[in-house]
Amino acid sequence: MGDFDNREREEVFSKKVRAGKRTYFFDVKATRSNDYYVTITESKKRLEDGVFIKHKIFLYKEDFEKFAEGLKETVEYIKANQEVVEKRYEYSEGSEVAKAAGADDDFSFDI
């Protein structure tokens, strides 16, 4: 029975998003009754000891619309009240390259 429970809790889909010093994981998992839900995990390395600190929220499908609306409204508020320069992070050979959206795309800066 233990193996069966484990199998059911396996990730159905996983998306990893690197954003500077943080990494976000968007994972689809299944309940015992095979209903899908999302976990959103923020992982950040603590400078003092190199330990990864993780914060996780669970998002159930009946809340998707309200969650998305709330996030959209919140982001729109900030964009309307302050300049937001979004960075695109690209990884190659262990070095991290940040690009500012809207900036000259031919220019990149190694961090």
Backbone torsions as a table, in degrees:
resi	resn	phi	psi	omega
1	MET	NA	-37.0	-179.6
2	GLY	-59.6	-41.9	179.2
3	ASP	-64.8	-37.7	-179.7
4	PHE	-63.6	-45.2	177.8
5	ASP	-59.4	-43.3	179.8
6	ASN	-60.6	-45.9	-178.8
7	ARG	-60.6	-41.1	-178.3
8	GLU	-67.3	-26.9	-178.0
9	ARG	-89.7	-0.4	179.4
10	GLU	-62.3	153.9	177.2
11	GLU	-69.4	135.6	178.0
12	VAL	-87.7	-34.5	-178.8
13	PHE	-153.1	146.6	179.0
14	SER	-144.2	135.4	177.9
15	LYS	-128.2	124.8	-179.7
16	LYS	-105.1	128.3	-179.8
17	VAL	-123.1	113.7	177.7
18	ARG	-90.0	131.8	-178.8
19	ALA	-140.5	83.8	179.9
20	GLY	67.0	-123.2	-177.6
21	LYS	-82.7	-3.3	-179.8
22	ARG	-114.9	153.0	171.0
23	THR	-127.2	135.3	177.0
24	TYR	-111.1	137.9	176.5
25	PHE	-117.9	125.2	174.6
26	PHE	-109.1	110.1	-175.0
27	ASP	-119.4	133.8	172.9
28	VAL	-97.1	127.1	178.3
29	LYS	-127.1	168.0	-178.3
30	ALA	-120.4	139.3	173.9
31	THR	-76.3	175.7	178.3
32	ARG	-59.8	-31.4	179.7
33	SER	-90.2	15.1	175.8
34	ASN	66.6	27.3	169.8
35	ASP	-86.3	133.1	179.4
36	TYR	-81.8	147.4	171.7
37	TYR	-145.6	166.7	-176.1
38	VAL	-113.6	137.5	166.2
39	THR	-112.8	135.7	176.3
40	ILE	-114.6	119.6	-176.5
41	THR	-119.2	130.7	172.4
42	GLU	-102.5	128.9	178.8
43	SER	-123.2	128.5	-179.5
44	LYS	-140.7	135.3	-179.4
45	LYS	-79.1	127.2	177.2
46	ARG	-76.3	127.5	-174.4
47	LEU	-63.2	-39.0	-174.5
48	GLU	-58.1	-44.2	-172.8
49	ASP	-131.5	3.1	177.5
50	GLY	75.4	7.2	179.5
51	VAL	-76.8	137.4	177.5
52	PHE	-83.3	123.4	177.3
53	ILE	-98.3	130.8	-177.8
54	LYS	-120.8	137.0	173.2
55	HIS	-120.9	134.8	-173.6
56	LYS	-131.7	138.7	170.2
57	ILE	-124.8	151.8	179.1
58	PHE	-108.5	132.4	-178.9
59	LEU	-125.4	117.7	-176.9
60	TYR	-96.2	150.6	-169.4
61	LYS	-59.3	-29.4	179.0
62	GLU	-69.7	-11.4	-179.2
63	ASP	-106.9	-1.4	-175.1
64	PHE	-52.9	-51.0	-175.3
65	GLU	-62.9	-47.4	-179.1
66	LYS	-64.6	-39.4	178.7
67	PHE	-63.2	-48.1	-178.8
68	ALA	-62.5	-42.0	178.2
69	GLU	-62.7	-45.3	-179.4
70	GLY	-63.3	-42.5	178.7
71	LEU	-65.1	-43.8	-179.6
72	LYS	-61.7	-47.0	179.0
73	GLU	-60.7	-41.4	-178.2
74	THR	-65.4	-45.2	179.0
75	VAL	-65.4	-41.7	178.8
76	GLU	-61.8	-39.2	177.4
77	TYR	-58.8	-48.5	-178.7
78	ILE	-63.6	-45.0	-179.7
79	LYS	-63.0	-31.5	179.5
80	ALA	-75.8	-24.1	-174.2
81	ASN	-108.6	-14.4	178.2
82	GLN	-147.4	152.7	175.4
83	GLU	-71.4	133.2	178.5
84	VAL	-119.0	119.7	175.5
85	VAL	-108.1	108.1	-178.0
86	GLU	-85.5	139.2	179.1
87	LYS	-104.2	143.0	173.1
88	ARG	-106.2	127.1	-179.1
89	TYR	-106.5	131.4	177.3
90	GLU	-125.5	141.5	-177.1
91	TYR	-114.7	133.2	175.2
92	SER	-149.6	129.2	176.8
93	GLU	47.1	41.7	175.1
94	GLY	80.3	-5.9	177.4
95	SER	-103.1	148.8	-176.0
96	GLU	-107.1	130.9	179.1
97	VAL	-117.7	127.1	178.8
98	ALA	-106.7	136.1	175.5
99	LYS	-123.6	133.7	175.7
100	ALA	-85.4	129.9	178.6
101	ALA	-65.6	137.7	179.4
102	GLY	88.5	-16.7	176.8
103	ALA	-79.5	172.6	177.8
104	ASP	-59.9	115.3	-174.7
105	ASP	-66.1	-17.9	179.6
106	ASP	-78.3	-13.4	-176.8
107	PHE	-99.9	127.8	174.4
108	SER	-134.6	153.2	-174.6
109	PHE	-125.6	121.0	177.5
110	ASP	-76.6	128.6	179.8
111	ILE	-91.9	NA	NA
